[in-house]
C-alpha cells in the first residue's frame, strides 16, 4: 500500500453497490461534496450450487471499468457506510490493485452463454428449495 493512501475500506453506496477501495490522504475540500476513491473494485456476490447447497462466491471487478483513471471522484451523498475491510479482503484488494490497469471490463450480458441444468441438478435444486419451504412455511410465516 502506498504511503499516499489510507487503509483499505469497504463502502456501501445508496444504489446497493459494495465497493472495496482506498482513499487518498489528500482529499478535496469538504465544500465540494465530493470524495476520491483509489482503484475502486465492485464486490460481486455470485451464487454457486455446491453439494451442501447454495453458497456465495465473492468476485472483485473494476467498478469504473471503461476508464484508465485509478482515482475516481464521487459525491459523498451517494455513500451510505464506510467500514474497514477485513484482513482477507485487504489482502485480495492489494493483490488485485497491483494489476488494476490489466483488469478486464465486465462482459456484456449477451456474451454470457446460458446453459440449462441437467435433470439431476434441477431435481437437486428443487429438493433443496422444497425442504427450505417446508421448514419455513408452518402457516404463520411469510416469505419475502
N, C-alpha and C positions, 0 to 999 in steps of 0.2 A: 504494500500500500504506500502511496506517495505521501510525503510529509505535507503536501498541499491539500489533502482531503481528510475528512473525518472518518470515523469508523463506519462500517457497512450498516445500512439501515433498511428496513422494510417499510414501505409506505402503502397505505390503502387510499386509493382515490375515490372520489364521490361516485364514479361510474362503476365501482366494484373491482377495478383492476388492482392487483397486488404487484408492486414493483420493488425490486431489490436494487440498491444503488449506494453511492457515497455522495456526500455533499462537499463542494469546495469550501475551504476555510474562509475564503473571501466571497461573501455573498453580496447581492445587490442591496441597495438601501431599502429599508422597510417600507418607505413611502411608495415604492414601485408596485408592491403587492405580488412580487414575483420571487421565485426561488429557483436556484440552479441545481441540477442533478448531474452527477458524473456517471456515465456509462449505464443508464437505466436498463434493466432487464425485466421483462414481464414474467411473473411466476404463473405458469400454466399448469393447471391440475388436469391430468389425463387419466381417466378411469381405466383400469385394467382388470380383466377377469382372471382370477387365479384359482387354483384348486380350493382355496379357503373362502372364496367369494370375491367381491369387488374390492379393489384397493386403488388408491390414488397414487399415480406416479407424478413427480414434480419435474417439469421441464422449464428451463430458462431460455427465453428467446429475446432478441433485440426488440426493445419497446418502440424506439423511433427507428424503424427498420429501413426507411428509404432516405437516409442521410448519412454522411460520414462524420457528422458532428458527434463528439464524445461528451460534450456538456450541453444539456438540454434545459431550457428555461420554461417553467410552467407557472400558472397562477397559484398562489398559496391557498386560495379559497377552494381549490379542487382537491386538497388533501384533507382526509378525514382523520388519519392517525399516522404517527411515525413511531416505530419501535426499533429496538436494537435487533439485528439479525442474530440467529443462533450461531454458534461457532462453526457448525457444519455448513450452514448457508453462507457464512462469511468466507469460508474456505472455497466453496464452489464458486461464489461470485468472483473472488480474486483470481481463481484459475480461468474462468470464462472471460474476465475483463482483460486478461493479458492478450487474448486474441480477438478483442472486440471488433476490430475492423474486418476480420475474416468471417465473422458470424453471418450466416445467410439470412436473407429476409424471409419472413414466414411465407409458405406457399399459399397460393390461392386455393380456395375450396375446390375448384373444378380440377385441380391437379391431383386431388386425393382419389385413389382408386378404392371404391367401395367393394366390400366383399360380404357375403351373407354368412351367418353362422351355419355350420353343418347341423344336421338334425340332432346329433348328440349334444353339441354345445348349446343349441337352442333349448332342448329339453332341460339341461342343467340350469340355465339361467331362469327358466320358468319355475323349476323346482325351488330354487333359492328365493325367488320372489313370492311364490305361494307360501313357503314357510314363514317368510317375513310378514306377510299379510295375516296369516293365521295367528302368529304370535302377537301382533299389534291389535287386530280387529276383534275385540270382545263385545262389540255392540255399543260401547261407551266412548270409544276413541274416534278421532277423525285423523285422516292422513292429510298432510299439507305438502 
